[in-house]
Amino acid sequence: MTPTYHLSLWQKRQAAMLYHYSSQSYLDALLPKIEELIVMAEMLLERRSILDPLMVSERWGVRDTAANWSTGGFPALIAYRQSTMWHMAKRADQCYGITGTNQCAHMLGEFSMQWATAEQEKAFRKRAEQVFRYGYDIDGVMQRSWNDAVFWFAWQEVKEHFPQLPKFKVHLDIEGETGKVPVRTGVYIPQDDPNGALQFGWIGGGEGFFKPLEECQTFNEIGLEALSSVGRAKLWVDASAMLNFVRQPRHANVFPYSEDPAYYQLGNKIFTERPCKWYFVELLEGEFEDSDPDAMADAPGSEPQHPPRKASGEPCPHAGWWFSPAREGSRQYFRDGAIFPKLEGDYGYTFWLWSPDQSRPTLC
């Protein structure tokens, strides 16, 4: 029997988001958004050209004028558009990278818009923020900076676009490794950590564009405790449950200001990074889940769906921690496709069950 790797609901969602934000179509849609922003800026500048000479100050010179913004701020928009067009063209060579979003946002923040009315400035900055948020989603994927929390909040913004999740295939014969350039462009899942965040990797296509896979973003010890205590369905949702967790006396040194609502999200105090090996996750174009048997896993109070029990001699259907009632202390970690062993002294088959404790494994 050919070993397989079954993605959890949350892993499927991560893979769907990574392929969505890294797609050519998503990048292509950034360009018209930038061009609309440029047109808006041109219209505002044209309207203010008559009043501009009246805004020259003896103390500040032309700092607050439309001419000054046109000289310093407007070129940042043009550079942003050119950078996006360049990235669009480089995708043909499987080159991926950071957009000019952060540079443009920083430059526009350096120049005053007091030459515009309050309403005009508010409207322009609102439109610019929408464009930058769109670009930052691309950059987050390329920087490999998304942990479990970032993925969850990103899913809230994009989930309406996925009434059905795409189908995926995990290739156990296509492996990646932290610190090495992957052999195939696409999404990668950590081999030995069911809680580790997935990554998007690419093979490059030109000097300076090769980027190795990064370390796995995963939960540290207190993060695993939070995951077990609060539960997957409530971890980033139930503020009361999370607050109760951080207010426990043994967490006083980790969360010294537990009354702060920001700690409902537990911050970055529950994450760590570690090197690992990866499997390639292929997006099966045009194929979708007919139904979602794990959909209720997100419903508060519902029981998560676990793999069925397996007998000794059968392959493991899902990487994780398993135990056998045949022997106390039998809990151990199995990779996808690993053959479940028969325990000594057991009569007939040894049955293995999915462990309710799925703490980050140490491979056996």
C-alpha positions as a Markdown table, in Angstrom:
| # | Residue | x | y | z |
|---|---|---|---|---|
| 1 | Met | 0.0 | 0.0 | 0.0 |
| 2 | Thr | 1.4 | 3.4 | -1.0 |
| 3 | Pro | 1.9 | 5.6 | 2.1 |
| 4 | Thr | -0.3 | 8.8 | 2.2 |
| 5 | Tyr | -0.3 | 12.0 | 4.2 |
| 6 | His | -3.8 | 13.3 | 5.3 |
| 7 | Leu | -3.9 | 17.0 | 5.8 |
| 8 | Ser | -6.0 | 18.3 | 8.7 |
| 9 | Leu | -8.7 | 20.9 | 8.1 |
| 10 | Trp | -6.4 | 23.6 | 9.4 |
| 11 | Gln | -3.5 | 22.5 | 7.2 |
| 12 | Lys | -5.8 | 22.5 | 4.1 |
| 13 | Arg | -6.8 | 26.0 | 4.9 |
| 14 | Gln | -3.1 | 27.1 | 5.2 |
| 15 | Ala | -2.3 | 25.5 | 1.9 |
| 16 | Ala | -5.3 | 27.1 | 0.3 |
| 17 | Met | -4.2 | 30.5 | 1.5 |
| 18 | Leu | -0.6 | 30.1 | 0.5 |
| 19 | Tyr | -1.5 | 29.1 | -3.0 |
| 20 | His | -4.1 | 31.9 | -3.2 |
| 21 | Tyr | -1.7 | 34.7 | -2.1 |
| 22 | Ser | 1.2 | 33.4 | -4.2 |
| 23 | Ser | -0.8 | 33.0 | -7.4 |
| 24 | Gln | -0.1 | 34.9 | -10.6 |
| 25 | Ser | -3.7 | 36.1 | -10.7 |
| 26 | Tyr | -3.5 | 37.5 | -7.2 |
| 27 | Leu | -0.3 | 39.4 | -8.0 |
| 28 | Asp | -1.8 | 40.6 | -11.4 |
| 29 | Ala | -4.7 | 42.1 | -9.5 |
| 30 | Leu | -2.4 | 44.3 | -7.5 |
| 31 | Leu | -1.5 | 46.4 | -10.6 |
| 32 | Pro | -4.9 | 47.9 | -11.3 |
| 33 | Lys | -5.3 | 48.7 | -7.6 |
| 34 | Ile | -2.0 | 50.7 | -7.8 |
| 35 | Glu | -3.0 | 52.4 | -11.0 |
| 36 | Glu | -6.4 | 53.5 | -9.5 |
| 37 | Leu | -4.4 | 55.0 | -6.6 |
| 38 | Ile | -2.1 | 56.8 | -9.0 |
| 39 | Val | -5.1 | 58.3 | -10.9 |
| 40 | Met | -6.6 | 59.4 | -7.6 |
| 41 | Ala | -3.4 | 61.1 | -6.6 |
| 42 | Glu | -3.1 | 62.8 | -10.0 |
| 43 | Met | -6.6 | 64.2 | -9.7 |
| 44 | Leu | -6.0 | 65.6 | -6.2 |
| 45 | Leu | -2.7 | 67.2 | -7.3 |
| 46 | Glu | -4.3 | 68.8 | -10.4 |
| 47 | Arg | -7.1 | 70.3 | -8.2 |
| 48 | Arg | -4.6 | 71.8 | -5.8 |
| 49 | Ser | -2.2 | 73.3 | -8.3 |
| 50 | Ile | -4.0 | 76.8 | -8.3 |
| 51 | Leu | -3.8 | 77.1 | -4.5 |
| 52 | Asp | -0.4 | 75.6 | -4.1 |
| 53 | Pro | 1.6 | 78.9 | -4.3 |
| 54 | Leu | -0.5 | 80.3 | -1.4 |
| 55 | Met | 0.7 | 77.5 | 0.9 |
| 56 | Val | 4.4 | 78.4 | 0.7 |
| 57 | Ser | 5.6 | 79.2 | 4.2 |
| 58 | Glu | 8.5 | 81.4 | 5.2 |
| 59 | Arg | 9.4 | 78.9 | 7.9 |
| 60 | Trp | 8.7 | 75.6 | 6.2 |
| 61 | Gly | 9.1 | 76.6 | 2.6 |
| 62 | Val | 7.3 | 74.2 | 0.2 |
| 63 | Arg | 7.1 | 71.3 | 2.7 |
| 64 | Asp | 3.3 | 71.2 | 2.9 |
| 65 | Thr | 2.6 | 72.0 | -0.7 |
| 66 | Ala | 1.2 | 69.7 | -3.5 |
| 67 | Ala | 4.4 | 70.4 | -5.4 |
| 68 | Asn | 6.5 | 68.9 | -2.7 |
| 69 | Trp | 4.3 | 65.8 | -2.4 |
| 70 | Ser | 4.4 | 65.5 | -6.2 |
| 71 | Thr | 8.2 | 65.6 | -6.2 |
| 72 | Gly | 8.7 | 63.2 | -3.3 |
| 73 | Gly | 5.6 | 61.1 | -2.7 |
| 74 | Phe | 4.2 | 60.6 | -6.2 |
| 75 | Pro | 7.3 | 58.9 | -7.6 |
| 76 | Ala | 6.9 | 56.2 | -4.9 |
| 77 | Leu | 3.6 | 55.3 | -6.5 |
| 78 | Ile | 5.2 | 55.1 | -9.9 |
| 79 | Ala | 8.1 | 52.9 | -8.5 |
| 80 | Tyr | 5.5 | 50.7 | -6.9 |
| 81 | Arg | 3.8 | 50.2 | -10.2 |
| 82 | Gln | 7.0 | 49.4 | -12.0 |
| 83 | Ser | 8.1 | 47.0 | -9.3 |
| 84 | Thr | 4.8 | 45.1 | -9.5 |
| 85 | Met | 5.1 | 44.8 | -13.3 |
| 86 | Trp | 8.6 | 43.5 | -13.0 |
| 87 | His | 7.5 | 40.9 | -10.4 |
| 88 | Met | 4.6 | 39.8 | -12.7 |
| 89 | Ala | 7.1 | 39.2 | -15.6 |
| 90 | Lys | 9.6 | 37.3 | -13.4 |
| 91 | Arg | 6.9 | 34.7 | -12.4 |
| 92 | Ala | 7.6 | 33.0 | -15.7 |
| 93 | Asp | 11.0 | 32.1 | -14.3 |
| 94 | Gln | 9.5 | 30.9 | -11.0 |
| 95 | Cys | 10.9 | 34.0 | -9.3 |
| 96 | Tyr | 9.0 | 35.2 | -6.3 |
| 97 | Gly | 9.8 | 38.0 | -3.9 |
| 98 | Ile | 8.7 | 40.9 | -1.8 |
| 99 | Thr | 6.7 | 43.6 | -3.5 |
| 100 | Gly | 7.4 | 47.3 | -3.2 |
| 101 | Thr | 4.5 | 47.7 | -0.8 |
| 102 | Asn | 6.5 | 48.5 | 2.3 |
| 103 | Gln | 8.8 | 51.0 | 0.5 |
| 104 | Cys | 5.8 | 52.8 | -1.0 |
| 105 | Ala | 3.9 | 53.0 | 2.3 |
| 106 | His | 7.0 | 54.3 | 4.1 |
| 107 | Met | 7.7 | 56.9 | 1.5 |
| 108 | Leu | 4.1 | 58.2 | 1.4 |
| 109 | Gly | 4.2 | 58.4 | 5.2 |
| 110 | Glu | 7.2 | 60.8 | 5.0 |
| 111 | Phe | 5.4 | 63.5 | 3.0 |
| 112 | Ser | 2.7 | 65.8 | 4.3 |
| 113 | Met | -0.7 | 66.0 | 2.7 |
| 114 | Gln | -1.7 | 69.2 | 4.4 |
| 115 | Trp | -2.1 | 70.6 | 0.9 |
| 116 | Ala | -5.3 | 68.5 | 0.5 |
| 117 | Thr | -8.5 | 69.0 | 2.4 |
| 118 | Ala | -9.1 | 66.7 | 5.4 |
| 119 | Glu | -11.8 | 64.8 | 3.5 |
| 120 | Gln | -9.5 | 64.3 | 0.5 |
| 121 | Glu | -6.6 | 63.1 | 2.6 |
| 122 | Lys | -8.8 | 60.7 | 4.5 |
| 123 | Ala | -10.2 | 59.2 | 1.3 |
| 124 | Phe | -6.7 | 58.9 | -0.3 |
| 125 | Arg | -5.1 | 57.3 | 2.8 |
| 126 | Lys | -8.1 | 54.9 | 3.1 |
| 127 | Arg | -7.6 | 53.8 | -0.5 |
| 128 | Ala | -3.8 | 53.5 | -0.1 |
| 129 | Glu | -4.3 | 51.4 | 3.1 |
| 130 | Gln | -6.5 | 49.0 | 1.1 |
| 131 | Val | -3.8 | 48.6 | -1.6 |
| 132 | Phe | -1.0 | 48.2 | 0.9 |
| 133 | Arg | -3.0 | 45.5 | 2.9 |
| 134 | Tyr | -3.4 | 43.6 | -0.4 |
| 135 | Gly | 0.3 | 43.8 | -1.1 |
| 136 | Tyr | 1.3 | 42.9 | 2.5 |
| 137 | Asp | -0.6 | 39.6 | 2.1 |
| 138 | Ile | 1.8 | 38.7 | -0.8 |
| 139 | Asp | 4.8 | 39.8 | 1.2 |
| 140 | Gly | 3.8 | 37.7 | 4.3 |
| 141 | Val | 3.8 | 34.6 | 2.2 |
| 142 | Met | 7.1 | 35.4 | 0.6 |
| 143 | Gln | 8.8 | 36.3 | 3.9 |
| 144 | Arg | 7.6 | 33.1 | 5.5 |
| 145 | Ser | 6.6 | 35.2 | 8.6 |
| 146 | Trp | 3.1 | 33.6 | 9.1 |
| 147 | Asn | 2.6 | 31.6 | 12.3 |
| 148 | Asp | -0.6 | 29.9 | 13.5 |
| 149 | Ala | -2.1 | 33.1 | 14.7 |
| 150 | Val | -1.4 | 35.1 | 11.5 |
| 151 | Phe | -2.8 | 32.3 | 9.4 |
| 152 | Trp | -6.0 | 32.3 | 11.5 |
| 153 | Phe | -6.6 | 36.0 | 11.2 |
| 154 | Ala | -5.8 | 35.8 | 7.4 |
| 155 | Trp | -8.4 | 33.0 | 7.1 |
| 156 | Gln | -11.1 | 35.3 | 8.5 |
| 157 | Glu | -10.5 | 37.7 | 5.7 |
| 158 | Val | -10.4 | 35.2 | 2.9 |
| 159 | Lys | -12.6 | 32.3 | 3.9 |
| 160 | Glu | -15.6 | 33.6 | 1.9 |
| 161 | His | -13.6 | 33.0 | -1.2 |
| 162 | Phe | -13.4 | 29.3 | -0.3 |
| 163 | Pro | -16.9 | 27.8 | -0.1 |
| 164 | Gln | -15.1 | 24.6 | -1.1 |
| 165 | Leu | -11.5 | 23.9 | -0.2 |
| 166 | Pro | -9.2 | 22.8 | -3.1 |
| 167 | Lys | -7.9 | 19.3 | -3.1 |
| 168 | Phe | -4.2 | 18.7 | -2.3 |
| 169 | Lys | -1.8 | 15.9 | -2.7 |
| 170 | Val | 1.2 | 15.5 | -0.3 |
| 171 | His | 4.2 | 14.0 | -2.1 |
| 172 | Leu | 6.3 | 12.0 | 0.3 |
| 173 | Asp | 8.9 | 11.5 | -2.4 |
| 174 | Ile | 9.5 | 15.3 | -2.8 |
| 175 | Glu | 11.3 | 16.6 | 0.2 |
| 176 | Gly | 12.6 | 19.9 | 1.3 |
| 177 | Glu | 14.9 | 20.9 | 4.1 |
| 178 | Thr | 15.4 | 24.1 | 6.2 |
| 179 | Gly | 18.3 | 26.0 | 4.8 |
| 180 | Lys | 18.1 | 24.5 | 1.3 |
| 181 | Val | 16.4 | 25.7 | -1.9 |
| 182 | Pro | 13.4 | 23.4 | -2.6 |
| 183 | Val | 13.3 | 21.2 | -5.7 |
| 184 | Arg | 9.8 | 22.3 | -6.7 |
| 185 | Thr | 7.8 | 25.5 | -6.4 |
| 186 | Gly | 4.8 | 25.3 | -4.1 |
| 187 | Val | 3.6 | 24.7 | -0.6 |
| 188 | Tyr | 5.6 | 22.6 | 1.9 |
| 189 | Ile | 4.4 | 21.0 | 5.2 |
| 190 | Pro | 6.7 | 20.0 | 8.1 |
| 191 | Gln | 7.3 | 16.3 | 8.1 |
| 192 | Asp | 7.3 | 15.8 | 11.9 |
| 193 | Asp | 5.2 | 18.6 | 13.4 |
| 194 | Pro | 1.4 | 18.6 | 13.0 |
| 195 | Asn | 1.2 | 22.1 | 14.5 |
| 196 | Gly | 3.9 | 23.7 | 12.4 |
| 197 | Ala | 2.9 | 26.4 | 9.9 |
| 198 | Leu | 3.2 | 25.5 | 6.2 |
| 199 | Gln | 5.5 | 27.5 | 3.9 |
| 200 | Phe | 5.6 | 28.5 | 0.2 |
| 201 | Gly | 8.9 | 27.8 | -1.5 |
| 202 | Trp | 10.2 | 28.5 | -5.0 |
| 203 | Ile | 13.1 | 27.3 | -7.1 |
| 204 | Gly | 14.2 | 30.7 | -8.3 |
| 205 | Gly | 15.2 | 31.4 | -11.8 |
| 206 | Gly | 17.9 | 34.0 | -11.6 |
| 207 | Glu | 20.8 | 35.2 | -9.5 |
| 208 | Gly | 19.7 | 36.7 | -6.2 |
| 209 | Phe | 16.2 | 35.0 | -6.3 |
| 210 | Phe | 17.0 | 31.6 | -4.8 |
| 211 | Lys | 15.7 | 31.4 | -1.3 |
| 212 | Pro | 16.0 | 28.4 | 1.0 |
| 213 | Leu | 13.1 | 27.1 | 3.1 |
| 214 | Glu | 13.1 | 28.8 | 6.5 |
| 215 | Glu | 12.8 | 27.2 | 10.0 |
| 216 | Cys | 9.3 | 25.9 | 10.9 |
| 217 | Gln | 7.1 | 28.4 | 12.8 |
| 218 | Thr | 5.5 | 26.3 | 15.6 |
| 219 | Phe | 4.3 | 26.4 | 19.2 |
| 220 | Asn | 6.7 | 26.3 | 22.0 |
| 221 | Glu | 6.0 | 24.5 | 25.3 |
| 222 | Ile | 3.6 | 27.1 | 26.6 |
| 223 | Gly | 2.0 | 27.3 | 23.2 |
| 224 | Leu | 1.3 | 23.6 | 23.2 |
| 225 | Glu | -0.1 | 24.0 | 26.7 |
| 226 | Ala | -2.4 | 26.8 | 25.5 |
| 227 | Leu | -3.5 | 24.7 | 22.5 |
| 228 | Ser | -4.4 | 21.7 | 24.8 |
| 229 | Ser | -6.0 | 23.9 | 27.5 |
| 230 | Val | -8.0 | 26.3 | 25.3 |
| 231 | Gly | -8.6 | 24.0 | 22.3 |
| 232 | Arg | -8.0 | 24.5 | 18.6 |
| 233 | Ala | -11.5 | 25.9 | 18.0 |
| 234 | Lys | -11.2 | 28.5 | 20.7 |
| 235 | Leu | -7.5 | 29.4 | 20.6 |
| 236 | Trp | -7.8 | 32.7 | 18.7 |
| 237 | Val | -11.6 | 33.2 | 19.3 |
| 238 | Asp | -12.6 | 32.8 | 22.9 |
| 239 | Ala | -11.1 | 35.8 | 24.7 |
| 240 | Ser | -12.4 | 34.6 | 28.1 |
| 241 | Ala | -10.8 | 31.1 | 27.8 |
| 242 | Met | -7.5 | 32.6 | 26.7 |
| 243 | Leu | -7.5 | 35.2 | 29.4 |
| 244 | Asn | -8.1 | 32.5 | 32.0 |
| 245 | Phe | -5.2 | 30.6 | 30.6 |
| 246 | Val | -2.7 | 33.5 | 30.8 |
| 247 | Arg | -3.9 | 34.5 | 34.3 |
| 248 | Gln | -2.9 | 31.2 | 35.8 |
| 249 | Pro | -0.3 | 31.9 | 38.5 |
| 250 | Arg | 2.4 | 29.7 | 36.8 |
| 251 | His | 2.2 | 32.0 | 33.8 |
| 252 | Ala | 2.9 | 35.2 | 35.7 |
| 253 | Asn | 6.4 | 35.5 | 34.4 |
| 254 | Val | 5.4 | 34.9 | 30.8 |
| 255 | Phe | 2.3 | 37.1 | 30.7 |
| 256 | Pro | 3.0 | 39.8 | 33.4 |
| 257 | Tyr | 0.3 | 42.1 | 32.1 |
| 258 | Ser | -2.5 | 39.6 | 31.7 |
| 259 | Glu | -5.2 | 42.3 | 32.1 |
| 260 | Asp | -4.2 | 43.7 | 28.7 |
| 261 | Pro | -6.7 | 42.6 | 26.0 |
| 262 | Ala | -3.7 | 42.2 | 23.7 |
| 263 | Tyr | -2.9 | 39.0 | 25.6 |
| 264 | Tyr | -6.1 | 37.4 | 24.5 |
| 265 | Gln | -4.1 | 36.5 | 21.4 |
| 266 | Leu | -1.1 | 35.4 | 23.6 |
| 267 | Gly | 1.2 | 37.4 | 21.4 |
| 268 | Asn | 4.5 | 35.8 | 20.1 |
| 269 | Lys | 5.3 | 34.4 | 23.5 |
| 270 | Ile | 3.9 | 31.0 | 22.5 |
| 271 | Phe | 5.8 | 30.5 | 19.3 |
| 272 | Thr | 9.2 | 29.2 | 18.4 |
| 273 | Glu | 11.2 | 28.3 | 15.3 |
| 274 | Arg | 13.0 | 25.1 | 14.5 |
| 275 | Pro | 14.7 | 23.5 | 11.5 |
| 276 | Cys | 12.9 | 20.5 | 10.0 |
| 277 | Lys | 12.4 | 18.5 | 6.8 |
| 278 | Trp | 9.4 | 19.2 | 4.6 |
| 279 | Tyr | 7.0 | 17.5 | 2.2 |
| 280 | Phe | 5.7 | 19.1 | -1.0 |
| 281 | Val | 2.0 | 19.8 | -1.1 |
| 282 | Glu | 0.6 | 19.9 | -4.6 |
| 283 | Leu | -2.5 | 21.9 | -5.5 |
| 284 | Leu | -4.8 | 19.8 | -7.7 |
| 285 | Glu | -6.1 | 22.4 | -10.1 |
| 286 | Gly | -9.8 | 22.4 | -10.7 |
| 287 | Glu | -10.4 | 19.7 | -8.0 |
| 288 | Phe | -12.4 | 20.6 | -4.8 |
| 289 | Glu | -13.6 | 18.9 | -1.7 |
| 290 | Asp | -17.1 | 17.5 | -2.3 |
| 291 | Ser | -17.9 | 17.8 | 1.4 |
| 292 | Asp | -16.0 | 18.8 | 4.4 |
| 293 | Pro | -16.1 | 16.0 | 7.0 |
| 294 | Asp | -14.0 | 18.1 | 9.4 |
| 295 | Ala | -16.2 | 21.2 | 9.1 |
| 296 | Met | -17.6 | 20.7 | 12.6 |
| 297 | Ala | -14.1 | 20.8 | 14.0 |
| 298 | Asp | -14.4 | 24.6 | 14.1 |
| 299 | Ala | -17.7 | 24.7 | 16.0 |
| 300 | Pro | -17.3 | 25.6 | 19.7 |
| 301 | Gly | -17.9 | 22.5 | 21.9 |
| 302 | Ser | -17.7 | 20.0 | 19.0 |
| 303 | Glu | -15.4 | 17.0 | 19.1 |
| 304 | Pro | -12.5 | 17.0 | 16.6 |
| 305 | Gln | -12.4 | 14.3 | 14.0 |
| 306 | His | -9.7 | 11.7 | 14.5 |
| 307 | Pro | -8.3 | 9.0 | 12.3 |
| 308 | Pro | -9.8 | 5.6 | 12.9 |
| 309 | Arg | -8.0 | 2.9 | 14.9 |
| 310 | Lys | -5.5 | 0.8 | 13.1 |
| 311 | Ala | -4.2 | -2.8 | 13.6 |
| 312 | Ser | -0.6 | -3.7 | 13.8 |
| 313 | Gly | 0.9 | -4.3 | 10.3 |
| 314 | Glu | -1.2 | -1.5 | 8.8 |
| 315 | Pro | 0.3 | 1.8 | 7.6 |
| 316 | Cys | -0.2 | 4.9 | 9.7 |
| 317 | Pro | -2.9 | 7.1 | 7.9 |
| 318 | His | -1.9 | 10.4 | 9.6 |
| 319 | Ala | 1.3 | 11.5 | 11.1 |
| 320 | Gly | 1.0 | 12.1 | 14.8 |
| 321 | Trp | 1.0 | 10.5 | 18.3 |
| 322 | Trp | -0.7 | 7.1 | 18.7 |
| 323 | Phe | -1.1 | 4.7 | 21.6 |
| 324 | Ser | -2.2 | 1.2 | 22.1 |
| 325 | Pro | -4.5 | -0.1 | 24.9 |
| 326 | Ala | -2.4 | -3.3 | 24.8 |
| 327 | Arg | 0.4 | -1.6 | 26.9 |
| 328 | Glu | 0.6 | 1.2 | 29.3 |
| 329 | Gly | 3.0 | 4.0 | 28.2 |
| 330 | Ser | 2.9 | 2.9 | 24.5 |
| 331 | Arg | 2.3 | 6.4 | 23.2 |
| 332 | Gln | 4.7 | 7.2 | 20.4 |
| 333 | Tyr | 5.0 | 9.2 | 17.2 |
| 334 | Phe | 4.5 | 7.7 | 13.7 |
| 335 | Arg | 5.1 | 9.2 | 10.3 |
| 336 | Asp | 2.6 | 8.8 | 7.5 |
| 337 | Gly | 2.8 | 5.4 | 6.0 |
| 338 | Ala | 4.9 | 3.9 | 8.9 |
| 339 | Ile | 3.8 | 0.4 | 9.8 |
| 340 | Phe | 2.2 | 0.0 | 13.2 |
| 341 | Pro | 4.1 | -2.6 | 15.2 |
| 342 | Lys | 2.8 | -5.6 | 17.1 |
| 343 | Leu | 3.5 | -5.3 | 20.8 |
| 344 | Glu | 5.2 | -8.2 | 22.5 |
| 345 | Gly | 2.9 | -10.3 | 24.7 |
| 346 | Asp | -0.2 | -9.2 | 22.9 |
| 347 | Tyr | -2.5 | -11.9 | 21.5 |
| 348 | Gly | -3.5 | -11.4 | 17.8 |
| 349 | Tyr | -3.5 | -7.9 | 16.5 |
| 350 | Thr | -2.3 | -4.8 | 18.4 |
| 351 | Phe | -4.7 | -1.9 | 17.9 |
| 352 | Trp | -3.4 | 1.6 | 17.7 |
| 353 | Leu | -5.5 | 4.7 | 18.5 |
| 354 | Trp | -5.0 | 8.4 | 17.8 |
| 355 | Ser | -3.8 | 10.1 | 21.0 |
| 356 | Pro | -5.8 | 13.1 | 22.3 |
| 357 | Asp | -2.4 | 14.6 | 23.3 |
| 358 | Gln | -0.7 | 15.8 | 20.0 |
| 359 | Ser | 2.1 | 17.8 | 21.5 |
| 360 | Arg | 5.0 | 18.5 | 19.2 |
| 361 | Pro | 6.7 | 15.2 | 18.6 |
| 362 | Thr | 10.2 | 14.0 | 19.1 |
| 363 | Leu | 10.8 | 11.4 | 16.3 |
| 364 | Cys | 11.3 | 7.8 | 17.4 |
